Amino acid sequence: MELYEDSDLTDLDDSGDEFQASTSTSQKKPGVGLNTTKRALKAPRATTYTAQAIFEQIHNQDIDLDAEYQRDVVWPDSKQISLIDSIYRNFYVPPVIFATKTHEDGSETKICIDGKQRLTSIRRFMDGLVRAIMPTLPIWYR
């Protein structure tokens, strides 16, 4: 029986290729199973930083914004100002993604994978290179 006449999906056939649950009662050996993947990435960790903490990490070179695959800074001042305004208003700002490089001394450098334009905007604002335009009147939701 076909699902729909114009469907790209096909019905299951009776060839026996369907998943069969294991009927084995033997126990697996310790250490064998899903945790044996070699060269897997470490589990991601989500962390929240203040703008001040990000600024300090960039200036201390704990965050690398210039990975070889990163484009140059392309956001105009107007877009950077809008980001700063969003931060001041507690609007949602998408997360920044880092790869972490651990050095022999145990210190870490965060390499920016996604978010260079946002991080650069924060750095430039805190360096006094971009100003925030704050309204003088209260903002009301209509």
C-alpha positions as CSV (number, residue, x, y, z in Angstrom):
1,M,0.0,0.0,0.0
2,E,1.5,3.4,-1.0
3,L,1.3,6.2,1.5
4,Y,0.4,8.9,-1.0
5,E,0.4,8.7,-4.8
6,D,2.9,11.5,-5.2
7,S,5.0,10.7,-2.1
8,D,8.8,10.1,-2.2
9,L,8.4,7.9,0.8
10,T,8.1,4.1,0.4
11,D,6.3,1.6,2.5
12,L,8.2,-1.0,4.4
13,D,8.4,-4.3,2.7
14,D,8.3,-7.8,4.3
15,S,11.9,-8.7,3.5
16,G,12.9,-8.9,7.1
17,D,15.3,-6.0,7.0
18,E,13.6,-4.3,9.8
19,F,15.3,-3.8,13.2
20,Q,15.3,-6.8,15.4
21,A,15.8,-6.4,19.1
22,S,18.6,-8.4,20.6
23,T,17.6,-11.6,22.4
24,S,21.0,-12.2,23.8
25,T,21.1,-12.6,27.6
26,S,24.9,-12.3,27.9
27,Q,26.3,-9.2,29.5
28,K,28.7,-6.8,27.8
29,K,32.2,-6.7,29.0
30,P,33.1,-3.6,31.1
31,G,34.5,-0.8,29.0
32,V,32.7,-1.9,25.8
33,G,29.9,0.2,24.4
34,L,29.2,3.7,23.5
35,N,32.1,5.3,25.4
36,T,34.8,3.7,23.2
37,T,34.8,6.5,20.5
38,K,38.3,7.5,19.7
39,R,39.3,11.1,19.1
40,A,35.9,12.5,20.0
41,L,35.4,16.2,20.8
42,K,35.0,17.1,24.4
43,A,31.4,17.8,25.5
44,P,30.4,21.4,24.9
45,R,30.1,23.7,27.9
46,A,27.9,26.7,28.0
47,T,29.1,29.7,29.9
48,T,27.8,33.2,30.3
49,Y,30.3,36.1,30.4
50,T,29.8,39.8,31.1
51,A,30.8,42.3,28.4
52,Q,33.6,43.4,30.8
53,A,34.9,39.8,31.1
54,I,34.8,39.4,27.3
55,F,36.6,42.7,26.8
56,E,39.4,41.6,29.3
57,Q,39.8,38.2,27.7
58,I,40.2,39.8,24.3
59,H,42.8,42.3,25.5
60,N,44.6,39.6,27.5
61,Q,44.7,37.5,24.2
62,D,42.7,34.7,25.9
63,I,40.3,35.1,23.0
64,D,41.6,34.8,19.5
65,L,39.5,36.7,17.0
66,D,41.8,36.4,14.0
67,A,41.7,32.7,13.1
68,E,42.8,32.2,9.5
69,Y,39.3,31.3,8.4
70,Q,37.7,34.4,9.9
71,R,36.8,37.3,7.6
72,D,37.9,40.8,8.5
73,V,35.6,43.1,10.5
74,V,32.8,44.0,8.1
75,W,30.1,45.4,10.3
76,P,29.6,49.2,9.9
77,D,29.5,51.4,13.0
78,S,25.7,51.5,12.7
79,K,25.4,47.7,13.1
80,Q,27.9,47.7,16.0
81,I,25.9,50.5,17.7
82,S,22.7,48.4,17.3
83,L,24.4,45.4,18.9
84,I,25.5,47.5,21.9
85,D,21.9,48.9,22.1
86,S,20.6,45.3,22.2
87,I,22.9,44.4,25.0
88,Y,21.8,47.4,27.0
89,R,18.2,46.5,26.5
90,N,18.7,42.9,27.4
91,F,17.6,41.7,24.0
92,Y,18.6,38.3,22.9
93,V,22.1,38.2,21.4
94,P,23.0,34.8,19.8
95,P,25.7,32.8,21.5
96,V,29.3,33.0,20.4
97,I,31.1,29.7,19.6
98,F,34.7,29.0,20.5
99,A,37.1,26.2,20.0
100,T,39.4,25.8,23.0
101,K,43.1,25.2,22.7
102,T,44.8,24.0,25.8
103,H,48.5,24.9,26.2
104,E,51.2,22.8,27.9
105,D,51.0,25.1,31.0
106,G,47.3,24.3,31.3
107,S,46.1,27.7,30.2
108,E,43.4,28.0,27.5
109,T,42.9,30.1,24.4
110,K,39.4,30.5,23.0
111,I,39.4,30.6,19.2
112,C,36.4,32.4,17.8
113,I,34.5,30.2,15.4
114,D,31.3,32.2,15.3
115,G,30.8,35.7,16.7
116,K,33.8,37.8,15.6
117,Q,31.6,40.7,14.5
118,R,29.7,40.7,17.8
119,L,32.9,40.4,19.9
120,T,34.7,43.1,17.9
121,S,31.7,45.4,18.4
122,I,31.9,44.9,22.2
123,R,35.7,45.5,22.2
124,R,35.4,48.6,20.0
125,F,32.6,50.0,22.2
126,M,34.6,49.5,25.4
127,D,37.7,50.9,23.8
128,G,35.7,54.1,23.0
129,L,35.8,53.6,19.3
130,V,32.0,53.1,18.9
131,R,29.5,55.1,20.9
132,A,26.1,53.9,22.1
133,I,23.2,56.0,21.1
134,M,20.8,55.9,24.0
135,P,17.3,57.5,23.7
136,T,16.6,60.4,26.0
137,L,12.9,59.5,26.3
138,P,11.5,56.4,27.8
139,I,10.7,53.6,25.3
140,W,7.1,52.4,25.5
141,Y,5.7,49.2,23.9
142,R,2.6,49.9,21.8
